[in-house]
Amino acid sequence: MNRLAFTLADVAALDRFFAAARPNEAGAFFLVTEASTPNGLRLVARDPYFPPDTAWTETDRHRLVPSGQLISQVVSRAVAANAGLLIVHSHPDSRHPTGFSWVDDQALDALSRTLVDLIDGPFVAAVVGPKGWVARRYQGDAWESIERIAAAGRGIRILDPLPDPQAMDADLDDRQILALGDLNARLRSLDVAVVGVGGLGSPLAETLVRLGVRGLTIIDPDRLDTQSNLRRVFGAKSSQLAGHPYKVDVVAEHCDGIGLPTKIIAIPGDVRREDAFPHALDADVVFTATDSQSSRAVINAASYAFHLPVIDCGCRISRREPSGLAGLLSEVRFIAPGLPCLFCRRTLSPDAIRAEILPADERRALHKEGYVVGSDAPEPSAGALTVLGAGMMASSLLAYLSSESETLHGGYLLDALMEDIPRAASAERCTDGCLSMRGVGRGFQAPLGLLPR
């Protein structure tokens, strides 16, 4: 599947620009970066340019013709940025069909033949109609469709037309349709990825399958190799321990056995590495359920570089000696362009990340000498808390897909002991010079911190 991704801020600016031009058509241009994924392409739009009325030789309710000077100007911008080019225009008339008109086809075919040899990147066209967006990419001598168009920010906005709610399985979804309405149809069209399928990620994977997402990719390099996995990993059986299977295979088999139509892809790999990472780019939303800071740092960077919505969760148990619990904390954070990254929230530590990616022998030696802070010992965990975290993550997906997402915070914290939670000051935005913000919309040109295969 080919995907086209925007920031919510850019789409909101485009909406205002188109509204000001009504009842006439209007058009704008974006720079585009593309990345190959295992199942298609991810095209990332950035740096919009909204031309003045004088830049078009013809504008009316049904026609929009750019001047030669305008085309030269936007091509120069793309070449200077080593990027491709997207032209998006409006169909404001409610009688317009969804998609490109015959006039659009003729004009874009002529324009594509001119631009293909001038820009060092893809040429993409999109049209915004009464029922949503339609987009396509010029490849070779023909156009190929872009099936998913979405924007990320303080929420998730899917821009391609809503699937027909009548096509849903009414018997299977009846209670959920009562709760979600048309949002259920959108949920059923989503592809999601879960990074880490241990105590937090495995119940999350099952919950997402039962919610009815279209596709679920689970990514984790670890194997089922200790007795404690039986307490935490959904689907794990004691009979499996001797074979040391990959956790993703155990969880995928368990979720497949439910018998629901979600397509499940199991990737027994490390998301920090170049071979496993692109699988995350095939998702509409990525959930990070890993206890590795370095893998979360990679997904954090990808959120900004690829306009990829991320829902991150951390669970922590604190004790009051000798025998009491002091806290059962679960915190969910939403990561996307326009919201502070995990570094600016002080959730991730550069020192801890550097230590994690050291070879094991070197890390142990440096830890003994006092140069590495922290321990290789496992963190305290209990299945009841990680199931709570999984439920919070899945509920956050519904919240951020809803029309209320603009009113939501970038995350929330819950203590299962029901005690007052001391709140540290939370960053409102990324700091000046933030590495995540410098990579917004730049795809693989951004610093992602990936490790070799």
Beta strands, then each sheet from edge to edge (+ up, - down):
strand 1: 3-7
strand 2: 27-37
strand 3: 40-49
strand 4: 56-59
strand 5: 64-66
strand 6: 84-90
strand 7: 123-129
strand 8: 132-139
strand 9: 142-146
strand 10: 148-152
strand 11: 156-158
strand 12: 191-195
strand 13: 215-219
strand 14: 263-267
strand 15: 285-288
strand 16: 310-320
strand 17: 324-335
strand 18: 411-415
sheet 1: 9+ 8- 7+ 6+ 2- 3+ 1+ 10+ 11-
sheet 2: 4+ 5-
sheet 3: 14+ 13+ 12+ 15+ 16+ 17- 18+
end
